[in-house]
Amino acid sequence: MENMNKHIYKIGVLTSILLLAACSDLLNEENPSGLTAEAVYTTPAGFETLVNSVYATARHWYGKEDGYTLSEGGTDLWVQGVDNRRVDLMTYNNLQGAEPTPPLAASEIFLQRIWERFYATINLCNLGINHVAESGMSADLQKIREAELRFMRAFYLWHIVETWGGVHFSTQETTTAVTTASRTSVDDFYSQIFEDLDFAVANLPLTTTDYGRATKPVAEAFLARMHLTRGNNEEASALAQKVITDYGFQLQPKYADLLLMTNLKNKEVIWAVNYTVDLTASDLLNTVTNPLGHPRGGHNGHLMFAMVYERTAAGSIGMVRDIPNGRPFARYMPSEFLLGLYDEAIDSRYTGSFQTVWKCNKAGTYKKKVNGVDINVTLAVGDTAILATKYEVDDATDATKNYLIVDKSKMYNADGTINGNSLYIALSKFMDPTRPTIAEVQSARDAFVIRLAEMYLIAAEAEFKLGDADAAATLINEIRRRAAVAGKTADMEIEAADITLDFILDERAREFAGEQLRWFDLKRTGKLIERVTAHNPMAAPHIENYHVVRPIPQKQIDAVTNKTEFQQNEGYQ
């Protein structure tokens, strides 16, 4: 999709105007140029810009801190790193309050930003769907572009309904002031989602030359996810297995190969939110020319999960910040539970997903403390400088090692709470050694949204719920055999008797850690409260049943005039 990618990054003022002009008073934006949407959707070129801009909004969620916090934060897999800026959302504590330390924004503002982007884009989808016949495109192309818009509308509606529950939506574009909102049931949200996806499946092409555009298999894969979400297990299994068999997708032979910057467009990826390799062209926020852009433009996952390797309590030990080890924002630290899910002796996904060793890049003699005693260590470039391990290392052993050891006890207390959240085992899936400078916050890495492994696990979960544990085990074993350490394939295989819903969730964690699926997985299975309470000791004291949805941004509550009909989600103030 290089062609579309270029268009997306060139939309600039025009797209911002389109989005702003389409907003209601709930979003309260202004159109500084006076350009109308009609001037855009009535020409083929203008309509193409409209469609491309709808795709661009996914970049506010996928590969971004906003999306990571709402899809991975507050689950059983992640606790807050030392520089986490959304501790309230991570722990379910004071979700509607401001962050305590200026100049950090309130999570209220953060939620507002996501709300506005999604609703503005759904409105733009409505505009395009309702006026595609006026675009000047051929009838065949009209069908394809309408199918893309319907797919993307369903995609954003799903994010909204799973994040906030049965809130407001309309299939009509708003072009004048709207000061009222209505509650739409979750069932009605999904009725529209299924209607849109059925249209998309029927009208999208099998393939595309523009990487990142929706196609028929993309729509079928997402539809399989939706059927699983709604408990339509027969449909979910059938669609997922159709995607597995019919379109030439293939599991990568080695799990770690999925993540190579040189192999992002591999045959396992069904759909990705793509980012440009030209970082200067990214959709960076500009209050004049691109007010709906993102302040950090490209993929930011490389920032979020890195630990602060260049800093220790005793000062730096053999490490200075460099490009290969990344710029550590240290937002998300793996829970002790997540690390314990992997048997690294047989499962390659542990080493394929996490960094545990940092090599010295600044030779010298340093001090490390072992049981309060300073020990001198001399390091050459290339020597191990830091080892992070999920196991306990006794002081006697630690004292013999010429590097800093960050063991289980230095990361976690006995109850699983955080002991140290500056140095820890770091998720390395999103690292990008191709960034041009140490300080660069953007990455050209694409964000995987749907990949083939998910189809196997969707079908497996559906078959298990249908009572066929044998079929579920067969499907899961395809994933586990791919992940096996060399010579350990037999050890990775499971039997039908091993399958439980918790096992499936554990397997999804091992496969998709950090890939922005966990919140939805726990909600779908009804396990959010149970699993967070059991495995996230930082969030366990605060999570309540009503936390299965997020609070509606207060700005939206304040903006409506029919406050009796449109109130805050239950449990929130």
Secondary structure, DSSP 4 states (H G I P E B T S, - for coil): -HHHHHHHHT-HHHHHHHHHHT--TTT----SS---THHHHTSHHHHHHHHHHHHHGGGGTTTSHHHHHHHTTTSSSEEE-TT-S-HHHHHTSSTTSPPSSTTPPPHHHHHHHHHHHHHHHHHHHHHHHHHGGGS---HHHHHHHHHHHHHHHHHHHHHHHHHH-S----SS---S---------HHHHHHHHHHHHHHHHHHS-S--SSTTS--HHHHHHHHHHHHHHTT-HHHHHHHHHHHHHHS-----SSGGGGG-GGGSS-TTEEEEE---S-GGGS-B-BTTTBTTSBTT-SB-HHHHS---TT--TT--SS----TTT------EEE-HHHHHT--TTTBTHHHHHEE-EEE-SS-EEEEEEETTEEEEEEE-TTSEEEEE-SS---HHHHHT-SSEEE-HHHHB-TTS-BS-SSS--EE-TT--TT-SSTT---B---EEEEEHHHHHHHHHHHHHHTT-HHHHHHHHHHHHHHHBPTT-HHHH---GGG--HHHHHHHHHHHHTTSS-HHHHHHHTT-HHHHHHHH-TTTTTT--GGGGSPPPPHHHHHH-S-TTTS-PPTT--
